[in-house]
Amino acid sequence: MRILHIVPGAPYGGMQWLVSDLASEQTRQGMDVRVLVIYDSPALLAEMDANGVRCHTVAGRRPSLRALMRYRSLIREMAPDLVHLHGGLLWSNLLGLSDKRCPWLFHAHSYPPDSTEIRTRLLKFTNSRLTDAIVGVSRSVSDAFRQGNRTGVPVFTVYNGVRMPENPEFLSVRRRKGCTFGMATRFAADKGVLEFVEVASEIARRLPEASFALAGEGPLLEEARLRAAGRGLAGRFRFPGFIRDVNQFWADLDVCIFTAPREAFGIRLIEPMLLGIPVVAYLTGAGSDELIRDGENALTAPWGNPMALADVAVRMATDTTAALALASRAQHFAQETFSITGMARKITSVYERLRVTPLSSN
């Protein structure tokens, strides 16, 4: 089966990493896989190259006649048996609809947009006619797409896979040097970066020696810096920017804090678990809740209660025995549940069902 993944090159983050890892695993499993990246993305192209993935790009950073022509010609030249769409843009999806020659699978990495702008409505309309099935990264995301599904397109749920560390160890709880709390994410409104600062402020009141690391890039970076300074935490906060070696970032922490208000999945919950880093998290009713077993693989607090989340974070930083026990259970859970290999197999089963008529939702 010849598979073509299509993914926007920016903003570069978890979705792009996942496409690279998935395409690489599918290649190892014997599929003929290509990736088409919309617009220039040097970081993503480097990631694809490191993973041995055959990748093509539509040059530029905005729509142009050249981009449109290259996009269409590349799809025709590759002649895929199935197109696996990750996001996409309005112009590229319209082109796909106008020249559709095989099944298209839409991979929903986030919730459907709730904007009523004409552009958003047109994108929804286009996607509803372009795609033959939808894969949601959590049951919560799948349910959201089912609710707005007027065309009867089947919706499946496949949890994201996460790259397993080569030599996982309980690095943080075995080699504690202090009390460092952190999170890695994109600095955007829905990622919980400002909420993290609020929790950090509460932790700092309880632990004078605590320090904090908030990694990533995005539009809220400067506001997060200013808010940390306003809470008197400027000297205790580290903003390392984009992290290439995310496992090393997690390994340098004592506790991972998850504060996103509405995360569709939550790779940044699983990555520290795999390294034996204790995780504390807000429960929000979103897809991230599906990854959490309170008291088993994470400690939790109700959304919007920074004092409660700070309490469990401090417990994980100061009670090494409890932290080690939680980290051990969480690591086993993550290894058993979120492998790239397992994800790829489940995606393949969706591909196979897409080639059988009629399809039924599950």
C-alpha positions, 0 to 999 in steps of 0.5 A, a space after each residue: 500500500 502506498 501512503 502519502 502523509 500530508 502535514 503543514 510544516 508550521 507551527 512545528 510541534 507534536 503533530 509534526 514529530 508524530 508524523 515523522 515517527 509514524 511514517 518511519 515505523 510504517 516504512 519499517 513495517 513494509 509500507 511505501 510511505 512518503 510525506 508531503 510538507 506544506 511550506 518550508 520547515 527546516 526543522 521538520 525536514 531534518 527530523 524526517 531525514 534523521 528518521 529515514 523518511 522520504 519527504 517532499 515540500 511545497 516551497 514558500 511560506 504562503 499560497 502562490 501559483 507555484 505552490 499550488 502547481 507543485 502541490 497538485 503535481 506531487 500528489 499526482 506523481 506519487 499516485 498514493 493508494 491512500 492520503 493520510 491528512 494531518 491538518 492541511 490548509 484551506 487552499 491545499 484541501 480544496 485542491 485535494 477535493 478538486 482532484 481526488 483519486 483515492 481515499 483520504 483519511 483525516 487525522 484529528 490532532 486537536 478539537 474541531 475549531 469552534 470559530 464561525 468565521 467564513 474561512 473556518 466554515 469553508 474549511 469544515 465544509 471542504 474537509 467533510 467532503 474530502 475525507 472518507 474517515 477520521 481518526 481522533 487522538 482521543 475518545 474526547 476528540 472523536 466524540 467532538 467530531 462525531 457531534 458535528 458529523 453530518 455526512 456519516 463519515 466514520 470516526 475511529 480513535 487511535 491514541 498517539 504513539 510516543 518514541 520510547 527512550 533507548 535506556 529509560 531510567 528513573 533519572 530524576 528521583 535517583 539523582 535528585 539535586 534540588 527541586 526543579 519543576 517544569 513543562 515543555 510545550 508551545 507557548 500558545 493560549 491553549 497550552 497552559 503556560 500562564 497557568 503553569 506560572 500561577 502554580 509555580 508561584 504557589 510552589 515557590 511559597 512552599 519551597 524556597 529552594 524550588 526552581 522552574 523550567 518552561 521550554 518552548 516557543 510561541 506568542 505567549 513567551 514574553 507574557 510568561 516571562 513578564 508574569 514570572 517576573 511579576 510573581 518575583 520568580 525571575 531568578 528562579 525561572 528558566 526559559 530554554 526555548 525550543 528543545 531538540 533533546 526533549 528527553 534530556 529536558 525531562 530528565 533534568 526535572 524532579 517533577 513534570 507539571 501539566 496545566 493545559 486547559 483543553 489538551 486533545 491528547 497530551 504527549 507531554 504527559 507520556 514523555 516524562 512518564 517514560 523516563 520515570 519523572 513524576 507527573 502532576 496534572 490538572 483534570 480538565 474533562 479533555 482528552 488528556 484526562 484519558 491518559 491519567 490514572 490518579 494515584 496510579 500514574 500521576 497525581 491530579 488536581 481540579 482544573 483552575 486550583 493552583 494551590 491544590 496542584 502545587 500541594 501534590 507537586 511539592 509532595 512529589 518533590 519531597 517524598 522520594 519514596 512516593 515519587 519513585 513508586 508513582 514513577 515506576 507505575 507510570 513508566 510501565 503504563 506508558 510503555 505498555 500503552 503508547 508505543 509507535 509500533 502499536 499506533 502504526 498497527 491500529 492505523 493500518 487497520 483503519 487503512 484496511 477498513 477504508 478500502 472496504 465498502 461500506 465502512 462502519 464507525 467504531 
